[in-house]
């Protein structure tokens, strides 16, 4: 059996992040199991719950020790090894980055422990190194365990050691710089201010600026309104702020009333009649309240994949006007190089609303209005009709959602990296995604379309179905649109012929995707149809039978 005192190169490389100290605090039976583990370098945490089997969580799997039932003695062993817990129920191991968090029963007794491994990893921010050194304030978002604190620690080291800046870390739970009075070397020459109570974090943030003249403030887990206000105060004093916050996406943050101020805050504004008419919106709209505290928002999608919103002010304005965010996507490849797999798409905005290049998004009326809004009898000059190329977003699928959750469609566009945008005007759409319950009622809005329009129908409002429908439409859009329009035009002609003659009409053979579009077109005209024949000659037959 391997022993921590055995100094072999392989063993020491595994324990290079203070893992011997971490193993020392664990119950002996768990420690022995870990010491012989082959993939200890991917260990994330050990979970010990009273009366349950111990769990060892690795980066890619969870191992349950079915022969190790956690007892009170096991929990007491760990608690005595780490010392006192703070008011946030966290403790640490001195001069290491490991974190021990406890769960208590109603009487204050510890009944569960999460022993999390902390590591200082160099090179984890090469994927955002240019942004970190730019001097802009950066907010990092992501789900728990995706690496926010690890990147924050490396940011502090790079800015302090390599960029020679005065960096101060406000370390509430000693998670960034480790437990004890001497900070972990993983933060380099950055200085660390400890916080005695979690509720005082915002006060320590202000104290750091007023007393120690930093150029950069690093803060983990901005979680309430007081801390958000303190962050704004720091940014307004010209200090670069690097922080993390609760939330996975920029849209999540905008919907959080306590933290929305980090991206400018949201307020309802009542427009005048003329302004509402010019924007093509309702009189009451949502607008950004103030400049955002952070210049850049980074969403950690995975360990080596992230999304960058390089202009938070503009992105928030776009989202409030109904345009889903399409950030830059960066990934670290297996070879270690950084690759941009999706460029940021950010339409221009002209105050007070969208510019003329994006009429579908600004909802500008397509027909000129002849009556003056002031009622003075004068008429407006009719607008010159725009060419088709001027009214479409280049190489972008314009999707009209009918009865489906708009937020889930926005998420699908972002996560599946589909080159698409949501539009509010059906006349400007390239495709429709509709919910089955609404679509089956044959709404007049869809039935009376003047042109064939690809439509994907989902059974329920789940993200997976909406994403699949979006990808199907995007795949269809990438193929020849002329062929689709010809097939749908053929279906329309067959519908007219079936109605006029009272006899079935068969269409030309087509693939399953085109047949589905033709069947939907027939159903939208309240006729029945069926697919007949075998592949590759399978085709649609239009029947002169009205739907009930």
N, C-alpha and C positions, 0 to 999 in steps of 0.2 A: 504493500500500500504506500502511496506517495505521502510525503510528510513536508510541511511548509519549510523545514530547515534544510531540506535537500536542495543544494544550489546547482541546478543544472540549467543550461541556457534556455531550454524549452520551458521549464517550469517557471523561471524568473520572468520570461516574456509574458506568460499568462498572468502572473501576479504583479505586473508593473504598475497597476493603478491602485495599490493599497488593498488588494484582495486578501492578503493574509490577515490584516486587521479586521476585515469584514467577516472572514470565516471564524475568527476567534470569538466573536460575540454570539455565534449561532449555537444551538444545542448540539452536543457532540455527535449524535446520530445523524443529524442533517449535515454537519461539517464533514463527516467521513464520506458521505455519499458525494458531496461536491468535490472533494479532493481528488477523486478518481474519475471525475467527469472529463470527457474528451473535449467538449466545446465550452469550457468555462469562460472563454473570452467573449462569448455572446450572452452571458448571464445578465438578466435585467433585474430580477427581484426574487426574494423568497417570501412566501406568505405563510404565516403561522396563525391559525384560528383555533381557539380552545375547543377541544372535543372533535376536531376534524383532522383529516389527513393533511400533512404539510404539502405545499405546492412549490415547485421550482419553475420559474418562468424565464424562458430563453427568448431570444429575439424572434424565433420562428416557430416555437412550440411551447407547450406547457407539460411538465412532468409531475404527476401526482404520486407521492410516496405512500403507497397503499399499506405499507407496514410501519408507518411512522404516524401515530396518533398524537396530536399535540396535547400536552398536559399543562397544568398550572406551573409545574416545576420548570418546564421548557420556557414558558413566558417569563417567569421570574428570573431565569438565567440571563435572558437577553436584556431585560429591563435593568438589572443590576450592572450589566456590562456597559451599557451606554449612558447611564446616569439619568438626570432629571429631564422630563419632557416639558416643553414650553406651553404657553396657553394655546398654541396652534397644534398641540399634540404631536410635535415633531422633536426628534433628537438626532444627534450625529455622533460620529467617531472622530475624535480630535485629530487634526492634520490630514483628514481624508475628506472625500466628497460624498461619502455614503450617507444615506438618510434613512432613519428609522421612524416610521409613523405608527401610532397606536390607535386602537379602537377601545372605548370604555363602555361598561354597562351603566345602568342608571345610578349605581352607587360609586362610580368613579374608578372601578377596578378594571385593569387592562385585560381584555379578553381576545384581542387580535393584534397582530403586528404585520406591517408591510416593510420588509427590509430591502431597500432599493440600492442598487449599485450605482455609484457616480463615477464618471470617467472624464478625464481631461484629454481630448483627442485633438491633436494638431491636424490642420488641413481640412477641417469640417466646414469652414466658411469660404473655401476657394470658389465655391459656386456663386457667392454673393460678394466676393472681395472688392469688386469695383464699386458696389453700392456702399459698403461699409466705409471705405476710404473717401467717399465723396463729400462727407461732412453733413449729409442729410440725416434728419431724424427718422428712425426706422422702427416700425412696430411689427413684431413677429407673432403670427397666429398659428394654431395647429392643435390637433387633438392631444390628450395626455400621452406621454411616452414616445412622441415622434422626434424628440431631440431639441426642443426649444432652449432649455437651460444649457445644454452642452454647447450649442452654437453661441449662446449669449456669453458664456465663459470664454470661448475662443475669440469672440469679438473684442472683449475687454483686453485680452492679452495682445492681440494684434495691434490695436489702437495705442496701447501703452508702450509696447516694446518696439514695434516696427514703425509705427507712425509717430512715436515720441510725443504723444498727447497726454495731458493730465486727465486721467480717468479715475472716477470714483464709482464704486459699486455699492448700491443700497441693498444690503443682503438681509432680507427679513428673516428667513429660516436657515441662514447659513448654508444654503443649498448651492450657491454659486461658488463661494470661496472656501467652503468646508467649515467644520466645527472647530472651536478653539480660538484663541486670540491671535494665533499666527496664521495668516491666509495660506491656502494651498498654492504651490508654485504654478498651478495651471492658469492663474490669472496674471502671471508675469509681474510687472511693476505697477499694475493698477492697485489703487488703495481700496480698502473695504470698510464701510460703516455698518455696524451691526444694529439691529432694531430690537429693543427689549420687548416690545409688545406689538403684535400684528396691527392693532388699531392705530399705532403711531407711525406707520410707514410713511404716510403723506407728510408728516411733520419732519421726519428725517430727510426726506427728499428735498424739502425747502432748505433745511439746515445745511445740507451738503453744498448747495449753491451759494448760500450766504456766507459760509465760514471758510470754505476750502478752495474756492476759485477753480472749479474744474472746467475743462473744455468738453468733457463727455461725461454723462451720467448714464449708468447701466442699472436697470431696475427689472426685476422678475415679477410677473403676475400682478399687473395693475388690475384691481378687482372691484373697486367701488368708486362712487362719484367724487369723494374727497381726493383719492389718488389721481383720478382723471384731471381734476382741477389743479392739483400740484404739478402734474405733467405739463399742463398748458402754461403754468407760470414759469417752469423751467425753460420750455421752448421759446417763450417770449423774451427771455433774457439772453438769447443767443447761444445757449448751450445745446450741443448735439445730444439728443436723447435716444437711447437704444433700449427697447423694452419688449415685454411680452404681455399678452392679455388673454382673458378667457374668450374663447370663440374659435371657430374653424375657418370662417370666411369673412370677407369685408362686409357682406350683406348681413351676416349674423351680428356683427358689431353695430351696424346701423340700427338694428332692431332692439338693441339693448339700451334702455333709457339711461342706465347708470354710466355706460361707457361710450355712448354715441358721440360725446363731445371730443373724443380722441380723433374722430374723423370729421369734425366740424359741427356736429349736432344737427338735428332735423327739426324744422318748425313748419307749421301750416301758415300759408300766406294767402290772403284774399286779393285777387287781381281786379282791376277795373274791367268794365265791359270791353273796352277797346283792346286792352292788353290780353285778355282771355281769348278774344277773337283772333288776335294776331298770332298767339301761340297755338291756337286750335285745341285748347284744353278747357276744363271746367274752371269756374271762378276761384275755387279753393284748391290750391296745389301745395305739394310738399317741396321745400327748398332747403338748401344747406344754410345753417344759421351763422356760421363763422368760418374763418380759415381753419383747416385741420391742424391738430397738434403735430401729427406725424406727416412727413413728406412722402414716405414710401411705406406700403404695407406688403409684407411677405407672408404668403400662406404656405406652410409646410404640408405638402400633400403626402409625402413619404420621406424616408430617411435620405434619399438621394434625388428627390423630385420636389420642386416648389414652384409657386406662381408669384410673379412680381407685379404689383400695381405701382408703376413708377411715378404716377401723378395722382395722388389720392384725391385732391380737390376736383379734378376733372372727372375722375371715375365716379365719385359720389354724385356729382351733378348728372352724369349720364344715367346712373341707376335710378335716380329720382324722376327722370324723364322717361323711364320705361325701357331703357336700353341695357341689356345684361352686360355685365363686365366680361371682357375678354382679355385677361392678363397675359403677360409673357410667361411661358413655361420653360423652366430650365431643368436639366437632368444631368446627373453625373454618370457617365457610362462605366462599363466594367473595366475599361482601360484606365479610368481615372480622369479622363478629360471631361470638360464641361460643354454641354451642347444645348443650344436654344432650339427647342422643337416646335415652339409656337411663338410668333411675334405678337406683340400687344396691338390690338385693334382699338382705336380710340377716335371716333368721329369728332369733327370740330364742332364747337358750340359758339354761337354768337349771342351775346346778351341781347335781349332777355330770354331768348329761346333758341331752338335749333336753327341752323342756317339752311339756306335753300337747297343745299346739295343732298339733303336727306328728307324729302317731303313725306315719305312713308312714316318716318319716325316723328316728325314734327306735326303730323296730322293736319297739314295745310289743305284746305278744300281744293279739289281738283277743278271745280267749275268757278269761273270768275263771278263775283257778286256785283250786280249792277246798281244796287241801292246803297247810298251813302249811309253809314251808321249814324252820322250826326243828324240825318233827316233834313239836310239843307237842299235836297233836290238834285244835287250833283251826282254824277255817276263816276265810278272808278274806271280807269283804263283797264280793259280786259288784259289778262296776262297772256303772254305768248305761250302756246303749248310747248312743253318740254319734250325733247326727244326721249326715246325709250332708254338710251344709254345714260342720259342725265338723271333719270328718275330711279335707277336701280343702283344699289350698292354693288360695286364690282365683285363678281365671283362669290357672292354671298347669298345663301338661301334665306328667303324671308318667310317666316312661319307665322301663321295666324292660329292662336290657341282658342279652341271653341269648347268651353266647359271643362277644361283641364286646369290643374294647378299651375299658375304661371311661374311661381318660385321653383317648382320642381323642373319645369322646362328650362328655366335659366340655369339651374344646376347641371342639367344634362348637357346643355350646350357647352358649359365650362369644363366639366369633368371628361366628357367624351371628345372634347376638342373638335367639335363640329363647326365649320365655318358658316354660321347661321345667326340670324337676329330675329327677335320677336317684333312683329308689327301689330298696330292697333286697327289698321284699315284693311278689311278683307279685299278691297279692290287692288291693293298694292302687294298682296301676298303671292308667293310662288307655290305655297303648299299649306295644307290645313292638318292639324292634329285635333281630333274631336273625341269626346267621351261617347261610348256606345249608347248609353241611356238617352243622351240628348240627340245624338245623330239619328237614332231610329225613329224619332218623332218627326223626321223630315222638316227641320226648321226652314222657313222661307228664305232666311239669309243665305243658306247654303244651296237650297233648291233652285233659286232664281239667278245663279251666277251666269254671267254672259260668256264665260270662257271655261274650257275644261281646267280643272284644278286638282292636282294630286292630293288625295286625302287619306290619312292613316287614322284608323279608328282603334282606340284602346278600350279594353273592357273595364278597367278601374284606374283610379287616379294615383297609381303607385309610380315611384321613380323608375323602377326597372322597365315597366311597360312604356312609359313616356320616353325613356332613353332609347329603347329598341325601336319605337316608332320614328323617333328623330333620325336615328342612324339609317333606317330604311329609306326615309325620304331623302336624306343626304346622298345615299348611294344612288338612288334614282336620279337625283339632280345632276350627279357627276356624269351620268350617261347622256346619251344624245337626247336633248329636249325635243328636237324636231320629231324623232321617232315616237316619243310619248304623245305629243300633241296630235300626230297623225293617227295613232291608235285610238285616242280618245275622240277625235273627230269622226273616225269610222264608227265608233260606238254611238255617237249622237245621230249620225246618218241612219244607222240600223234601227235606232229607237223610232225615228220619224217614219221609216219604212214599215216597221212592225205595226205602228199605230194606224198608218194609212191603209195597209193591205189586210191587217188582221191575221197575218201568218208569221211564223218564227223566221228570224233572220240570223244566219251564222256569220261570225266575224272571222278574219284571217287568223291562223295560228299565232300564238304569242307566248312569251314566257310567263311564269307565275306572277311576277310583279306587275306586269302590264295587264294580265287578266284580272288581277285584283282591282286595279284602277278602273278597268272597264266595267266590272261588276258593280263597283261603288257608283260609277256614273249612271248605270242603268237604274239602280235602286234609288238614286237621288231624283230620277224622273218618275218614280212610283210605278215602275214596271218590274217584272221578274225576269231573271236570267239564270242560266246554268252553264257549267263547264262540261264539255263533251269531248270525246276522243282520247287518244293516248299520246303521251309525249313521243316525239317532239311536235305532233300535229294537234295537240290539245288546244281548244279554242272556246270562245264564249258564244252561246246561243241566246239571242234576245227573244223573249216570249211576249206575245201581245196580251198579257194577263196583268191586270192592275193589282197592286199590292193592297191588302185589306187595310 
